[in-house]
Every structure is written in C-alpha cells, then in structure tokens.
Amino acid sequence: MITKIERRLKIKTRIRGKISGTAQCPRMTVFRSNKQIYVQLIDDEAGKTLASASSAGMEKAPKKEVAAKVGQLIAQKAQEAGISTVVFDRNGYLYHGRIKELADAARNGGLKF
C-alpha cells in the first residue's frame, strides 16, 4: 500500500518534470509543514531563489489565515523584485485548504499564474 508521503512525492516528481522557472517567470513552490508554510520564487536556470516568504515569526492565527498572509507577502516581494508572472508548483500537495488560500491571496496581490 502506498503511503501519503509516497503519493505526494510521486505527484511532485511528475509536476517537476513538466514545469521549471526562469528569471522572467520563476517557479513559485510551496512547502507546508504541520505548523508553518513556506513559499519561494525560484529561477531554475540559474538555480537561485529570487524571493521567499514564510509564516515563521507571524502571530498565531488559524492556519488558512496565515497562509493567506504569506500569499500576500510573496506577491508584495515579487512586485518589488519586478516579477509579475510565475509558474505555480504545489509540490505534490492537493490544491485545497492552505495551498488554495495562499494561491488566491498571491493572485489578489497581483501575481499571475
């Protein structure tokens, strides 16, 4: 029987085979732990992180609200870096809950993907 983690890693490798980021259109990847959520804008050609944001150090709040704040924060940092379009990499996580809240907040902040 396949475990939850193995299923996520299988989906992750399938997604990463299809998408990659450039300097003009970086890959926006999300990592979700039990307590925190992290997001990075990555240029895969140069192998560099262009911007990042996380919930570490933020006030305690419901996880979905924190994810939305992180989405707004990454959108703001992307605007400062001159980035308007990204490729969304959900990292094998299902597109609902915290991942969806983060993506919607980033879209509302001005990112296109």
DARA-V796482 format. One record per residue. N is the residue number from 0. RES is the residue in one small letter. OMEGA is omega as a letter, one per 30 degrees, with the letter a starting at -180 (999 if undefined). Layout:
BEGIN
N & RES & OMEGA
N & RES & OMEGA
END
This chain:
BEGIN
0 & m & a
1 & i & a
2 & t & l
3 & k & a
4 & i & l
5 & e & l
6 & r & l
7 & r & a
8 & l & l
9 & k & l
10 & i & a
11 & k & a
12 & t & l
13 & r & l
14 & i & a
15 & r & l
16 & g & a
17 & k & a
18 & i & l
19 & s & a
20 & g & l
21 & t & l
22 & a & a
23 & q & a
24 & c & a
25 & p & l
26 & r & l
27 & m & a
28 & t & a
29 & v & l
30 & f & a
31 & r & l
32 & s & a
33 & n & a
34 & k & a
35 & q & l
36 & i & a
37 & y & l
38 & v & l
39 & q & l
40 & l & a
41 & i & l
42 & d & a
43 & d & l
44 & e & l
45 & a & a
46 & g & a
47 & k & l
48 & t & a
49 & l & l
50 & a & l
51 & s & l
52 & a & l
53 & s & l
54 & s & l
55 & a & l
56 & g & l
57 & m & l
58 & e & l
59 & k & l
60 & a & l
61 & p & a
62 & k & a
63 & k & l
64 & e & l
65 & v & l
66 & a & l
67 & a & l
68 & k & l
69 & v & l
70 & g & l
71 & q & a
72 & l & l
73 & i & l
74 & a & l
75 & q & l
76 & k & l
77 & a & l
78 & q & l
79 & e & a
80 & a & l
81 & g & a
82 & i & l
83 & s & l
84 & t & l
85 & v & l
86 & v & a
87 & f & l
88 & d & a
89 & r & l
90 & n & l
91 & g & l
92 & y & l
93 & l & a
94 & y & l
95 & h & l
96 & g & a
97 & r & a
98 & i & l
99 & k & l
100 & e & l
101 & l & a
102 & a & l
103 & d & l
104 & a & l
105 & a & l
106 & r & l
107 & n & l
108 & g & l
109 & g & l
110 & l & l
111 & k & l
112 & f & 999
END
